[in-house]
Amino acid sequence: MNKLYPDAEAALDGLLRDGLLIASGGFGLCGIPERLLDAVQASGVKDLTFASNNAGIDNEGIGKLLRTRQVKKMIASYVGENKEFERQYLAGELEVEFCPQGTLAERMRAGGAGIPGFYTKTGVGTLVAEGKEVKSFDGQDYILERGIFADLSLVKAWKADETGNVVFRKTARNFNVPAATCGKVCVVEVEEIVPVGSLDPDCVHLPGVYVQRLIVGAPYEKKIEFRTVREGEAA
């Protein structure tokens, strides 16, 4: 089975439609599937729900799709650094499901493992618990969180072999692995494709069984959300 596609548009052909639930990897601008997100934007699909740690920043990552009003709902744990996100949420134009970061990762992991729900203490007694089942274990309250079962997973990795075995680089691993496993179809963009057998099996972070389609997205600009530097001393 050939998993390698020439570009993001080709890799998403036949997968996009209005109303999708998309699990997207990344943390801020680190490890986001930017080529695939650009292709989603260009396709014009709308009423999308994204499960992602955050929505990038204005005009980067999922932030681009917010600008074009293609996102109906965000399931996210952090929503800072994005003024358009803030504006749409406060204006009632964007539905937001806030989810603690560890809980969000576990909801994705649970979906990938076929687990429909799990109990956690995180969020007990807060707004996060509203409308959710509460159960007591050994005298402690826990809330029921549902696993995330996405229609499509979009992931950014460092390199992969031709069968889809994937390696992430350092902190860019972040939410990409759980996001990859919880989707019905997983599309991965990488910086480099290497021959089958050249990856050390112990270094594979995401087995190829989870990956249906691959593209090479390089070169990447390696963008930074914001940069703080020390002011130079007066001469």
C-alpha positions as a Markdown table, in Angstrom:
| # | Residue | x | y | z |
|---|---|---|---|---|
| 1 | Met | 0.0 | 0.0 | 0.0 |
| 2 | Asn | 1.5 | 3.3 | -1.1 |
| 3 | Lys | 1.0 | 5.9 | 1.7 |
| 4 | Leu | 3.1 | 8.7 | 0.2 |
| 5 | Tyr | 1.2 | 11.5 | -1.5 |
| 6 | Pro | 2.8 | 14.4 | -3.6 |
| 7 | Asp | 1.3 | 17.2 | -1.5 |
| 8 | Ala | -1.2 | 18.1 | 1.3 |
| 9 | Glu | -4.1 | 18.7 | -1.1 |
| 10 | Ala | -3.6 | 15.2 | -2.7 |
| 11 | Ala | -3.3 | 13.6 | 0.8 |
| 12 | Leu | -6.6 | 15.1 | 1.9 |
| 13 | Asp | -8.5 | 14.3 | -1.3 |
| 14 | Gly | -11.7 | 12.5 | -0.5 |
| 15 | Leu | -11.3 | 13.0 | 3.3 |
| 16 | Leu | -12.7 | 16.5 | 3.8 |
| 17 | Arg | -16.3 | 17.5 | 4.3 |
| 18 | Asp | -18.3 | 20.0 | 6.3 |
| 19 | Gly | -18.8 | 19.2 | 10.0 |
| 20 | Leu | -15.7 | 17.1 | 10.6 |
| 21 | Leu | -14.2 | 16.5 | 14.0 |
| 22 | Ile | -10.4 | 16.9 | 13.4 |
| 23 | Ala | -7.7 | 16.0 | 16.0 |
| 24 | Ser | -4.7 | 18.2 | 15.3 |
| 25 | Gly | -1.3 | 17.8 | 16.9 |
| 26 | Gly | 1.0 | 20.5 | 18.1 |
| 27 | Phe | 1.6 | 22.8 | 21.0 |
| 28 | Gly | 1.5 | 26.5 | 20.2 |
| 29 | Leu | 3.5 | 26.6 | 16.9 |
| 30 | Cys | 5.7 | 23.6 | 17.8 |
| 31 | Gly | 4.9 | 20.5 | 15.8 |
| 32 | Ile | 1.7 | 21.8 | 14.1 |
| 33 | Pro | 0.7 | 20.2 | 10.8 |
| 34 | Glu | 0.9 | 23.5 | 9.0 |
| 35 | Arg | 0.9 | 22.2 | 5.4 |
| 36 | Leu | -2.2 | 20.1 | 6.1 |
| 37 | Leu | -4.0 | 22.9 | 7.9 |
| 38 | Asp | -3.3 | 25.2 | 4.9 |
| 39 | Ala | -4.9 | 22.6 | 2.6 |
| 40 | Val | -7.9 | 22.3 | 4.9 |
| 41 | Gln | -8.3 | 26.1 | 4.7 |
| 42 | Ala | -7.9 | 26.1 | 0.9 |
| 43 | Ser | -10.6 | 23.4 | 0.5 |
| 44 | Gly | -13.3 | 25.7 | 2.0 |
| 45 | Val | -14.9 | 23.1 | 4.2 |
| 46 | Lys | -16.7 | 24.7 | 7.2 |
| 47 | Asp | -18.5 | 23.9 | 10.5 |
| 48 | Leu | -15.4 | 22.1 | 11.7 |
| 49 | Thr | -14.6 | 21.0 | 15.3 |
| 50 | Phe | -11.0 | 20.9 | 16.2 |
| 51 | Ala | -9.6 | 19.0 | 19.2 |
| 52 | Ser | -6.2 | 20.5 | 19.8 |
| 53 | Asn | -4.1 | 21.8 | 22.7 |
| 54 | Asn | -4.7 | 25.3 | 21.4 |
| 55 | Ala | -5.6 | 27.2 | 18.2 |
| 56 | Gly | -2.2 | 28.5 | 17.3 |
| 57 | Ile | -1.9 | 32.3 | 17.0 |
| 58 | Asp | -3.5 | 34.8 | 14.7 |
| 59 | Asn | -3.0 | 33.7 | 11.1 |
| 60 | Glu | -0.9 | 30.7 | 12.0 |
| 61 | Gly | -2.0 | 27.1 | 12.5 |
| 62 | Ile | -5.7 | 26.7 | 13.3 |
| 63 | Gly | -5.7 | 30.5 | 13.7 |
| 64 | Lys | -5.9 | 30.7 | 9.9 |
| 65 | Leu | -9.1 | 28.7 | 9.8 |
| 66 | Leu | -10.6 | 30.9 | 12.5 |
| 67 | Arg | -10.0 | 33.9 | 10.3 |
| 68 | Thr | -11.9 | 32.3 | 7.5 |
| 69 | Arg | -14.7 | 31.3 | 9.8 |
| 70 | Gln | -14.3 | 27.6 | 9.0 |
| 71 | Val | -14.2 | 26.5 | 12.7 |
| 72 | Lys | -17.5 | 26.0 | 14.6 |
| 73 | Lys | -16.0 | 24.6 | 17.8 |
| 74 | Met | -12.7 | 24.2 | 19.6 |
| 75 | Ile | -11.9 | 21.5 | 22.2 |
| 76 | Ala | -8.8 | 23.0 | 23.7 |
| 77 | Ser | -6.9 | 23.5 | 26.9 |
| 78 | Tyr | -5.1 | 26.8 | 26.1 |
| 79 | Val | -6.6 | 29.7 | 24.2 |
| 80 | Gly | -4.1 | 32.6 | 24.7 |
| 81 | Glu | -2.0 | 34.4 | 22.1 |
| 82 | Asn | -5.0 | 34.5 | 19.6 |
| 83 | Lys | -7.0 | 37.6 | 19.5 |
| 84 | Glu | -9.4 | 36.4 | 16.8 |
| 85 | Phe | -10.2 | 33.3 | 19.0 |
| 86 | Glu | -10.9 | 35.7 | 21.9 |
| 87 | Arg | -13.1 | 38.0 | 19.8 |
| 88 | Gln | -15.2 | 35.1 | 18.3 |
| 89 | Tyr | -15.6 | 33.4 | 21.7 |
| 90 | Leu | -16.7 | 36.6 | 23.5 |
| 91 | Ala | -19.0 | 37.4 | 20.6 |
| 92 | Gly | -20.7 | 34.0 | 20.8 |
| 93 | Glu | -19.5 | 33.1 | 17.3 |
| 94 | Leu | -17.3 | 30.2 | 18.4 |
| 95 | Glu | -18.2 | 27.3 | 20.7 |
| 96 | Val | -15.4 | 26.4 | 23.1 |
| 97 | Glu | -15.1 | 23.3 | 25.2 |
| 98 | Phe | -12.3 | 23.9 | 27.7 |
| 99 | Cys | -10.4 | 20.8 | 28.7 |
| 100 | Pro | -7.5 | 20.5 | 31.2 |
| 101 | Gln | -4.3 | 19.7 | 29.2 |
| 102 | Gly | -3.7 | 16.3 | 30.7 |
| 103 | Thr | -7.3 | 15.4 | 30.4 |
| 104 | Leu | -7.3 | 16.4 | 26.7 |
| 105 | Ala | -4.3 | 14.2 | 26.0 |
| 106 | Glu | -5.9 | 11.3 | 27.8 |
| 107 | Arg | -9.2 | 11.8 | 26.0 |
| 108 | Met | -7.3 | 11.5 | 22.7 |
| 109 | Arg | -5.3 | 8.5 | 24.0 |
| 110 | Ala | -8.5 | 6.8 | 25.2 |
| 111 | Gly | -10.1 | 7.3 | 21.8 |
| 112 | Gly | -7.1 | 5.7 | 20.1 |
| 113 | Ala | -7.4 | 2.8 | 22.5 |
| 114 | Gly | -11.1 | 2.3 | 21.9 |
| 115 | Ile | -12.0 | 3.5 | 25.4 |
| 116 | Pro | -15.3 | 5.4 | 25.5 |
| 117 | Gly | -14.7 | 7.2 | 28.8 |
| 118 | Phe | -12.7 | 7.4 | 32.0 |
| 119 | Tyr | -12.9 | 9.0 | 35.4 |
| 120 | Thr | -10.5 | 11.7 | 36.7 |
| 121 | Lys | -10.3 | 14.0 | 39.7 |
| 122 | Thr | -9.1 | 16.9 | 37.5 |
| 123 | Gly | -11.9 | 19.5 | 37.3 |
| 124 | Val | -14.0 | 18.2 | 40.2 |
| 125 | Gly | -15.9 | 21.1 | 41.7 |
| 126 | Thr | -15.1 | 23.5 | 38.9 |
| 127 | Leu | -16.8 | 24.6 | 35.7 |
| 128 | Val | -15.1 | 21.7 | 33.9 |
| 129 | Ala | -17.4 | 19.3 | 35.8 |
| 130 | Glu | -20.7 | 20.9 | 34.8 |
| 131 | Gly | -23.0 | 18.5 | 33.1 |
| 132 | Lys | -20.7 | 15.5 | 33.7 |
| 133 | Glu | -21.3 | 12.4 | 35.7 |
| 134 | Val | -19.7 | 12.4 | 39.1 |
| 135 | Lys | -18.8 | 9.1 | 40.8 |
| 136 | Ser | -17.1 | 8.4 | 44.1 |
| 137 | Phe | -14.2 | 6.0 | 44.5 |
| 138 | Asp | -12.8 | 5.3 | 48.0 |
| 139 | Gly | -14.5 | 8.4 | 49.2 |
| 140 | Gln | -13.1 | 10.7 | 46.5 |
| 141 | Asp | -15.2 | 12.3 | 43.7 |
| 142 | Tyr | -14.2 | 11.8 | 40.1 |
| 143 | Ile | -15.8 | 13.1 | 36.9 |
| 144 | Leu | -16.5 | 11.1 | 33.7 |
| 145 | Glu | -14.6 | 12.3 | 30.6 |
| 146 | Arg | -15.4 | 11.0 | 27.2 |
| 147 | Gly | -12.8 | 9.6 | 24.8 |
| 148 | Ile | -12.3 | 11.6 | 21.6 |
| 149 | Phe | -13.0 | 9.7 | 18.4 |
| 150 | Ala | -12.1 | 12.0 | 15.6 |
| 151 | Asp | -13.0 | 11.7 | 11.9 |
| 152 | Leu | -9.5 | 12.8 | 10.8 |
| 153 | Ser | -6.1 | 13.2 | 12.5 |
| 154 | Leu | -3.6 | 15.8 | 11.2 |
| 155 | Val | 0.0 | 15.3 | 12.5 |
| 156 | Lys | 3.4 | 16.8 | 12.0 |
| 157 | Ala | 6.5 | 14.7 | 12.5 |
| 158 | Trp | 10.3 | 14.8 | 12.0 |
| 159 | Lys | 10.7 | 11.8 | 9.7 |
| 160 | Ala | 9.0 | 8.5 | 8.6 |
| 161 | Asp | 9.7 | 5.5 | 6.5 |
| 162 | Glu | 7.6 | 4.6 | 3.5 |
| 163 | Thr | 5.3 | 2.3 | 5.5 |
| 164 | Gly | 4.4 | 5.2 | 7.9 |
| 165 | Asn | 6.5 | 4.4 | 10.9 |
| 166 | Val | 7.0 | 7.9 | 12.5 |
| 167 | Val | 9.7 | 9.6 | 14.6 |
| 168 | Phe | 9.1 | 12.9 | 16.3 |
| 169 | Arg | 11.8 | 15.3 | 17.3 |
| 170 | Lys | 12.1 | 16.4 | 20.9 |
| 171 | Thr | 9.2 | 18.6 | 22.2 |
| 172 | Ala | 7.4 | 18.5 | 18.8 |
| 173 | Arg | 6.2 | 15.1 | 19.9 |
| 174 | Asn | 3.7 | 16.8 | 22.3 |
| 175 | Phe | 0.1 | 16.1 | 21.4 |
| 176 | Asn | 0.9 | 14.6 | 18.0 |
| 177 | Val | 0.9 | 10.9 | 19.1 |
| 178 | Pro | -2.5 | 10.9 | 20.9 |
| 179 | Ala | -4.0 | 13.0 | 18.2 |
| 180 | Ala | -2.7 | 10.6 | 15.6 |
| 181 | Thr | -4.2 | 7.5 | 17.2 |
| 182 | Cys | -7.7 | 8.8 | 17.8 |
| 183 | Gly | -8.7 | 9.5 | 14.2 |
| 184 | Lys | -10.4 | 7.2 | 11.8 |
| 185 | Val | -7.9 | 8.3 | 9.2 |
| 186 | Cys | -4.4 | 9.8 | 10.1 |
| 187 | Val | -2.5 | 12.0 | 7.7 |
| 188 | Val | 1.1 | 12.9 | 8.6 |
| 189 | Glu | 3.4 | 15.5 | 7.2 |
| 190 | Val | 7.1 | 15.0 | 7.8 |
| 191 | Glu | 10.4 | 16.7 | 7.1 |
| 192 | Glu | 12.0 | 13.6 | 5.6 |
| 193 | Ile | 11.1 | 10.2 | 4.2 |
| 194 | Val | 13.6 | 7.4 | 4.8 |
| 195 | Pro | 13.9 | 3.9 | 3.4 |
| 196 | Val | 12.0 | 1.0 | 5.1 |
| 197 | Gly | 14.3 | -0.7 | 7.6 |
| 198 | Ser | 16.5 | 2.4 | 8.3 |
| 199 | Leu | 14.7 | 3.4 | 11.5 |
| 200 | Asp | 15.6 | 1.8 | 14.8 |
| 201 | Pro | 12.4 | 0.1 | 15.9 |
| 202 | Asp | 13.1 | 1.3 | 19.5 |
| 203 | Cys | 13.0 | 4.9 | 18.2 |
| 204 | Val | 9.6 | 4.7 | 16.4 |
| 205 | His | 7.1 | 6.8 | 18.3 |
| 206 | Leu | 4.1 | 6.1 | 16.1 |
| 207 | Pro | 3.8 | 2.7 | 14.4 |
| 208 | Gly | 2.8 | 2.8 | 10.7 |
| 209 | Val | -0.4 | 0.9 | 11.5 |
| 210 | Tyr | -1.9 | 4.2 | 12.6 |
| 211 | Val | -0.9 | 6.1 | 9.5 |
| 212 | Gln | -2.8 | 6.0 | 6.3 |
| 213 | Arg | -1.3 | 8.9 | 4.3 |
| 214 | Leu | 2.0 | 10.8 | 4.3 |
| 215 | Ile | 3.5 | 13.9 | 2.7 |
| 216 | Val | 6.9 | 15.6 | 2.8 |
| 217 | Gly | 6.2 | 19.2 | 3.9 |
| 218 | Ala | 9.8 | 20.5 | 4.1 |
| 219 | Pro | 11.3 | 23.0 | 4.1 |
| 220 | Tyr | 9.8 | 24.6 | 7.3 |
| 221 | Glu | 10.4 | 28.0 | 8.7 |
| 222 | Lys | 10.4 | 26.9 | 12.3 |
| 223 | Lys | 8.3 | 29.8 | 13.5 |
| 224 | Ile | 8.3 | 31.1 | 17.1 |
| 225 | Glu | 5.1 | 32.5 | 18.8 |
| 226 | Phe | 6.9 | 35.5 | 20.3 |
| 227 | Arg | 10.5 | 36.3 | 21.0 |
| 228 | Thr | 11.8 | 38.1 | 24.1 |
| 229 | Val | 15.4 | 39.4 | 24.0 |
| 230 | Arg | 17.4 | 41.3 | 26.4 |
| 231 | Glu | 17.8 | 45.0 | 25.7 |
| 232 | Gly | 21.4 | 46.0 | 24.6 |
| 233 | Glu | 23.5 | 48.0 | 27.0 |
| 234 | Ala | 24.1 | 51.6 | 26.1 |
| 235 | Ala | 27.5 | 52.2 | 24.6 |
